[in-house]
Amino acid sequence: MPPTPEIHDRAAPASDASPADHRAGDPAIKTATGTAPAVGHVAAEAVTDALTALYPGFVHRSIATADGVRIRATIGGRGPALLLLHGHPQTRAIWHQVAPVLAEHFTVVAADLRGYGDSSKPEGGVDHAAYSKRAMAADMVAVMRALGFERFDVLAHDRGARVAHRLALDAPHAVRRLVLLDIAPTLDMYEQTSDAFARAYWHWFFLIQPAPLPERLLEADPAAYVRDVMGRRSAGLAPFAPQALAEYERCLALPGTARGICEDYRAAAGIDLIHDRADREAGRHLTMPLLVLWGEQGVVHRCFDPLALWRPIASDLRGEALPCGHYIPEEAPALLLERVLPFFSDTPRSPDEAAR
């Protein structure tokens, strides 16, 4: 893997290039006593042995965003920036099989979403706005700017893909190319909910129930929740490395994670739909090249037509089903790399080509 970037304890200036001063070994975090770090403040992060083993040669950082939130990220490689966003009930550990190869071509930034992993877990607020995909996307724009990147590619799975969708709508200048894994648009999935979908994605309707009922049930046995939710998908638990599974279980057991997960889903069923409908009414759509991949053994493939749903809201779209289930980065890492490396390296298509 190419040299890992040096990230100093700083509020970094933004640029498109990989910053020359990115290398391991930054000083300890230094902030005034009792004062929250300024937005863009980057500091070293102590991580578990499991995460270190999953990402050899990478560094781990804590970046301040808005309202006292700190996003934790694992960073490695050199070159153009590539942001990786995980889904539920997982963490940045999901990318461990593909990140080393991606880091041969890009500066890889694998972040924990707010409410997940080791990132901050704020209260959601009355309308769950703190977990709107708009707020979660703004975190990632702040993270990338703090690391020196105004413009970057995005590869995102599940909940992270919903954050990436909103990021690309709200900050189209920041996203060069976008890959979304195993989702259809949130608004369409809710509006086209069938009996089969509701039974398969029961957690969509369980996690949005008023607090504190779902939080209490998740907190009662976090490891069982992780293993039951992930293990009952098409591939069972076989695709997951023991260290990765240990990270998922550890992070769900952290104080506030159950609340953060529930607030993410509550926002998706409320304020996020308001934002999505406003975009459609205004004719806003994704303008950057978009690649959509999904598992042919998964629920999205069984219950929806992803390309048909993305086509009206994306001007430059391509995509396909892969022979796997929901957790593409861990079930089919080689196939994922085969699809995304050419896509991120491709030159932009002309308007005529994009329309075909």
C-alpha positions as CSV (number, residue, x, y, z in Angstrom):
1,M,0.0,0.0,0.0
2,P,1.3,3.5,-0.8
3,P,2.4,5.7,2.1
4,T,-0.3,6.7,4.6
5,P,-1.1,10.4,4.7
6,E,0.1,12.5,7.5
7,I,-2.8,14.3,9.2
8,H,-1.6,16.9,11.7
9,D,-3.6,18.2,14.7
10,R,-5.1,21.2,12.8
11,A,-7.9,22.8,11.0
12,A,-6.8,22.0,7.5
13,P,-7.1,24.2,4.4
14,A,-9.0,22.6,1.6
15,S,-7.6,21.6,-1.7
16,D,-8.3,19.0,-4.4
17,A,-4.8,17.5,-4.2
18,S,-3.6,15.0,-1.6
19,P,-1.9,17.3,1.0
20,A,1.8,16.9,1.1
21,D,1.9,17.0,4.9
22,H,-0.2,13.8,5.3
23,R,1.8,11.2,7.2
24,A,1.4,9.3,10.5
25,G,2.6,10.6,13.8
26,D,0.6,13.7,14.6
27,P,0.7,15.3,18.1
28,A,-1.9,14.7,20.7
29,I,-5.1,16.7,20.6
30,K,-4.7,20.2,22.1
31,T,-7.8,22.2,22.9
32,A,-8.6,24.7,25.6
33,T,-10.0,23.1,28.7
34,G,-13.7,22.8,28.5
35,T,-13.8,24.2,25.0
36,A,-15.1,22.1,22.0
37,P,-12.6,21.9,19.2
38,A,-13.2,24.1,16.2
39,V,-14.9,22.7,13.2
40,G,-12.2,21.1,11.0
41,H,-9.9,20.2,14.0
42,V,-8.1,16.9,13.3
43,A,-6.6,14.8,16.0
44,A,-5.1,11.3,16.5
45,E,-7.6,8.6,17.5
46,A,-6.8,5.6,19.7
47,V,-8.4,2.5,18.2
48,T,-8.9,-1.1,19.1
49,D,-6.5,-3.9,18.2
50,A,-9.2,-5.3,16.0
51,L,-9.4,-2.1,13.9
52,T,-5.7,-1.9,13.7
53,A,-5.5,-5.4,12.4
54,L,-8.2,-4.8,9.8
55,Y,-6.4,-1.7,8.4
56,P,-2.6,-2.3,8.6
57,G,-0.7,0.8,7.6
58,F,-3.7,3.1,7.9
59,V,-4.0,5.9,10.4
60,H,-7.0,6.8,12.5
61,R,-8.3,10.3,13.1
62,S,-11.0,12.2,14.9
63,I,-12.4,15.3,13.0
64,A,-14.6,17.9,14.5
65,T,-17.7,18.9,12.5
66,A,-20.7,21.0,13.6
67,D,-22.3,21.2,17.0
68,G,-19.5,19.4,18.9
69,V,-19.8,16.3,16.8
70,R,-16.6,14.4,16.1
71,I,-16.4,11.9,13.2
72,R,-13.9,9.1,13.4
73,A,-12.2,8.0,10.2
74,T,-9.5,5.6,9.0
75,I,-7.2,7.0,6.3
76,G,-4.7,5.5,4.0
77,G,-3.2,5.7,0.5
78,R,-2.2,8.7,-1.7
79,G,-3.8,10.5,-4.6
80,P,-7.4,11.7,-5.3
81,A,-9.8,11.4,-2.3
82,L,-12.3,8.6,-2.0
83,L,-14.8,8.7,0.9
84,L,-16.2,5.3,2.1
85,L,-19.5,5.2,4.1
86,H,-20.8,2.1,5.8
87,G,-24.4,1.0,6.7
88,H,-26.4,-0.5,9.5
89,P,-25.6,-2.0,11.9
90,Q,-21.9,-1.7,10.9
91,T,-19.0,0.6,11.0
92,R,-16.0,1.7,8.8
93,A,-14.7,-1.9,9.4
94,I,-16.9,-3.0,6.5
95,W,-14.3,-1.8,4.0
96,H,-11.3,-3.7,5.3
97,Q,-11.2,-6.2,2.3
98,V,-11.3,-3.5,-0.4
99,A,-9.6,-0.5,1.3
100,P,-6.0,-1.7,0.8
101,V,-6.5,-2.1,-3.0
102,L,-8.3,1.2,-3.2
103,A,-5.5,2.9,-1.3
104,E,-3.1,2.0,-4.2
105,H,-5.0,4.5,-6.3
106,F,-6.7,6.9,-3.8
107,T,-6.4,8.6,-0.5
108,V,-9.1,6.5,1.2
109,V,-11.2,7.9,4.0
110,A,-13.4,5.4,5.7
111,A,-15.6,7.2,8.2
112,D,-18.0,6.2,10.9
113,L,-21.4,8.0,10.4
114,R,-22.6,10.1,13.4
115,G,-24.5,7.8,15.7
116,Y,-22.5,4.8,14.6
117,G,-19.1,3.3,15.4
118,D,-16.8,5.5,17.4
119,S,-18.3,8.8,16.1
120,S,-20.3,11.1,18.3
121,K,-23.9,10.2,19.1
122,P,-25.8,13.4,19.7
123,E,-29.5,13.7,20.7
124,G,-31.8,13.6,17.7
125,G,-34.1,16.5,18.6
126,V,-37.9,16.7,18.3
127,D,-37.9,16.2,14.6
128,H,-34.8,14.0,14.5
129,A,-33.1,16.7,12.5
130,A,-29.7,15.9,14.0
131,Y,-29.9,12.6,12.1
132,S,-31.3,13.9,8.9
133,K,-29.3,12.7,6.0
134,R,-28.6,16.4,5.4
135,A,-26.9,16.8,8.8
136,M,-25.0,13.5,8.3
137,A,-23.9,14.5,4.8
138,A,-22.7,17.9,6.1
139,D,-20.5,16.0,8.6
140,M,-18.7,14.3,5.7
141,V,-18.2,17.5,3.7
142,A,-16.6,19.0,6.8
143,V,-14.4,15.9,7.3
144,M,-13.1,15.9,3.8
145,R,-12.4,19.7,3.9
146,A,-10.6,19.3,7.2
147,L,-8.4,16.6,5.5
148,G,-7.7,18.9,2.6
149,F,-10.2,17.8,0.0
150,E,-12.8,20.1,-1.6
151,R,-13.8,17.5,-4.2
152,F,-13.8,13.7,-3.9
153,D,-15.4,10.4,-5.0
154,V,-17.8,8.5,-2.8
155,L,-18.4,4.8,-2.4
156,A,-21.2,4.1,0.1
157,H,-23.3,1.1,1.3
158,D,-26.8,0.9,2.8
159,R,-27.4,3.8,5.3
160,G,-24.1,5.4,4.2
161,A,-25.4,5.3,0.6
162,R,-28.5,7.3,1.7
163,V,-26.2,9.8,3.3
164,A,-24.1,9.9,0.1
165,H,-27.2,10.5,-2.0
166,R,-28.1,13.5,0.1
167,L,-24.5,14.7,0.1
168,A,-24.4,14.6,-3.7
169,L,-27.7,16.6,-3.9
170,D,-26.7,19.2,-1.3
171,A,-23.1,19.6,-2.4
172,P,-22.8,18.5,-6.0
173,H,-19.6,20.6,-6.4
174,A,-17.9,18.3,-3.9
175,V,-18.8,14.9,-5.4
176,R,-17.0,13.9,-8.6
177,R,-18.3,10.4,-9.0
178,L,-20.7,8.4,-6.8
179,V,-21.2,4.6,-6.2
180,L,-24.2,3.5,-4.2
181,L,-24.5,-0.1,-3.0
182,D,-27.7,-2.0,-2.5
183,I,-30.2,0.7,-2.1
184,A,-33.0,2.3,-4.1
185,P,-34.1,5.9,-3.3
186,T,-35.5,6.1,0.2
187,L,-38.7,7.9,-0.9
188,D,-39.5,5.3,-3.5
189,M,-38.8,2.4,-1.1
190,Y,-41.3,3.9,1.5
191,E,-43.9,4.8,-1.1
192,Q,-43.7,1.3,-2.8
193,T,-43.5,-0.7,0.4
194,S,-45.1,-4.1,-0.1
195,D,-45.9,-6.9,2.3
196,A,-42.7,-8.8,1.2
197,F,-40.5,-5.7,1.7
198,A,-42.0,-4.9,5.1
199,R,-41.4,-8.5,6.3
200,A,-37.8,-8.6,5.0
201,Y,-36.9,-5.0,6.2
202,W,-38.8,-5.3,9.4
203,H,-36.1,-3.2,11.2
204,W,-37.2,-0.1,9.1
205,F,-40.5,-0.1,10.9
206,F,-39.2,-1.4,14.3
207,L,-36.4,1.2,14.8
208,I,-38.7,4.2,14.0
209,Q,-41.0,3.4,17.0
210,P,-41.0,6.1,19.7
211,A,-38.2,6.1,22.2
212,P,-37.2,4.4,24.3
213,L,-38.7,1.0,23.3
214,P,-36.5,0.1,20.4
215,E,-33.4,1.5,22.2
216,R,-34.1,-0.7,25.2
217,L,-34.4,-3.8,23.1
218,L,-31.2,-3.1,21.2
219,E,-29.3,-2.3,24.4
220,A,-30.5,-5.5,26.1
221,D,-28.3,-7.7,23.9
222,P,-26.3,-5.7,21.2
223,A,-24.3,-8.7,20.0
224,A,-27.4,-10.7,19.5
225,Y,-28.9,-7.9,17.5
226,V,-25.9,-7.6,15.2
227,R,-25.7,-11.4,14.7
228,D,-29.4,-11.8,14.1
229,V,-29.8,-8.9,11.7
230,M,-26.7,-9.7,9.7
231,G,-26.8,-13.4,10.0
232,R,-30.4,-13.8,8.7
233,R,-29.5,-12.3,5.4
234,S,-28.8,-14.5,2.4
235,A,-25.1,-15.3,3.2
236,G,-25.4,-15.7,7.0
237,L,-22.4,-14.7,9.1
238,A,-19.8,-16.5,6.9
239,P,-18.6,-13.4,5.0
240,F,-17.6,-11.4,8.1
241,A,-14.1,-11.5,9.5
242,P,-14.0,-12.2,13.2
243,Q,-12.3,-8.8,13.9
244,A,-14.9,-7.0,11.8
245,L,-17.8,-8.7,13.6
246,A,-16.2,-7.9,16.9
247,E,-16.1,-4.2,15.9
248,Y,-19.8,-4.2,15.0
249,E,-20.7,-5.8,18.3
250,R,-18.4,-3.5,20.3
251,C,-19.7,-0.4,18.7
252,L,-23.4,-1.2,19.1
253,A,-22.8,-1.7,22.8
254,L,-21.3,1.8,23.2
255,P,-23.5,4.3,25.1
256,G,-25.7,6.2,22.6
257,T,-25.3,3.9,19.6
258,A,-28.8,2.4,19.9
259,R,-30.2,5.9,20.1
260,G,-28.2,7.0,17.1
261,I,-29.3,4.1,15.0
262,C,-33.0,4.6,15.9
263,E,-32.7,8.3,15.2
264,D,-31.2,7.7,11.8
265,Y,-34.2,5.5,10.9
266,R,-36.7,7.9,12.4
267,A,-35.2,10.8,10.4
268,A,-35.4,8.6,7.2
269,A,-39.1,8.1,7.8
270,G,-39.8,11.8,8.5
271,I,-37.6,14.8,7.8
272,D,-35.6,13.0,5.1
273,L,-38.8,12.3,3.1
274,I,-39.7,16.0,3.3
275,H,-36.3,16.9,1.9
276,D,-36.6,14.3,-0.8
277,R,-40.0,15.4,-1.9
278,A,-38.8,19.0,-2.0
279,D,-36.0,18.0,-4.3
280,R,-38.3,16.2,-6.7
281,E,-40.8,19.1,-6.8
282,A,-37.9,21.5,-7.6
283,G,-36.5,19.1,-10.3
284,R,-33.2,18.6,-8.4
285,H,-31.4,15.4,-9.4
286,L,-28.0,13.9,-9.3
287,T,-25.7,15.4,-12.0
288,M,-22.5,13.5,-11.4
289,P,-21.7,10.0,-12.9
290,L,-23.6,7.5,-10.7
291,L,-22.9,3.7,-10.5
292,V,-25.5,1.7,-8.6
293,L,-24.7,-1.9,-7.6
294,W,-26.9,-4.3,-5.7
295,G,-27.0,-8.0,-4.7
296,E,-29.2,-10.2,-6.8
297,Q,-29.7,-12.4,-3.7
298,G,-30.9,-9.4,-1.6
299,V,-34.2,-7.7,-0.8
300,V,-33.6,-4.6,-3.0
301,H,-33.3,-6.9,-6.0
302,R,-36.4,-8.9,-5.0
303,C,-38.7,-6.0,-4.2
304,F,-37.6,-3.1,-6.5
305,D,-36.2,-2.2,-9.9
306,P,-33.2,-0.1,-8.8
307,L,-32.2,1.3,-12.2
308,A,-35.9,2.2,-13.0
309,L,-36.1,4.1,-9.7
310,W,-32.8,5.9,-10.0
311,R,-33.1,6.9,-13.7
312,P,-35.6,9.8,-13.2
313,I,-33.4,11.4,-10.6
314,A,-29.9,10.8,-12.1
315,S,-28.7,12.2,-15.3
316,D,-25.7,9.9,-15.8
317,L,-26.5,6.4,-14.6
318,R,-25.3,2.9,-14.9
319,G,-25.6,-0.2,-12.7
320,E,-26.1,-3.9,-12.3
321,A,-26.8,-6.7,-9.9
322,L,-23.9,-8.7,-8.5
323,P,-24.1,-12.4,-7.6
324,C,-24.2,-11.8,-3.8
325,G,-26.4,-10.6,-1.0
326,H,-26.7,-7.2,0.8
327,Y,-23.2,-6.9,2.3
328,I,-21.3,-6.4,-1.0
329,P,-18.0,-5.1,0.3
330,E,-17.6,-8.3,2.5
331,E,-19.5,-10.8,0.3
332,A,-18.0,-9.9,-3.0
333,P,-15.0,-7.6,-2.5
334,A,-13.2,-8.7,-5.8
335,L,-16.3,-8.1,-7.9
336,L,-16.8,-4.7,-6.2
337,L,-13.3,-3.7,-7.0
338,E,-13.7,-4.9,-10.6
339,R,-16.6,-2.5,-11.0
340,V,-15.6,0.6,-9.0
341,L,-11.9,0.9,-10.1
342,P,-12.7,1.5,-13.8
343,F,-15.6,3.7,-12.9
344,F,-13.6,6.0,-10.7
345,S,-10.8,6.1,-13.3
346,D,-13.1,6.7,-16.2
347,T,-13.2,10.1,-18.0
348,P,-16.6,11.9,-18.0
349,R,-19.1,10.8,-20.6
350,S,-20.6,13.3,-23.1
351,P,-24.2,14.3,-22.6
352,D,-25.2,12.1,-25.6
353,E,-23.4,9.1,-24.1
354,A,-24.9,9.6,-20.7
355,A,-28.4,9.7,-22.3
356,R,-28.0,6.3,-23.8
